[in-house]
């Protein structure tokens, strides 16, 4: 399954679904033109423990690098991933 991305002018999400059923999602909102605030992460019990949450963070990091945007992780899960992985220091605002 692949991670998909959707956004409108002020909000968006990285998500994974199977046959139209949402299995995982990380939501965010924009703060200005150069900041993305991750506010929530959800992974279905069906796929927990498979690294899907980390994959959602990876997708957000790739997006932020491609678009020169910094990330503010308010979500407890995302914050813990950023705190553990110093390779993301170029995009995170602590």
Secondary structure by P-SEA (a helix, b strand, c coil): cbbbbbbcccccccccccccccccbbbbbbccccbbbbccccccccccccaaaaaaaaaaaaaaaaabbbbbcccaaaaaaaaacccccccccc
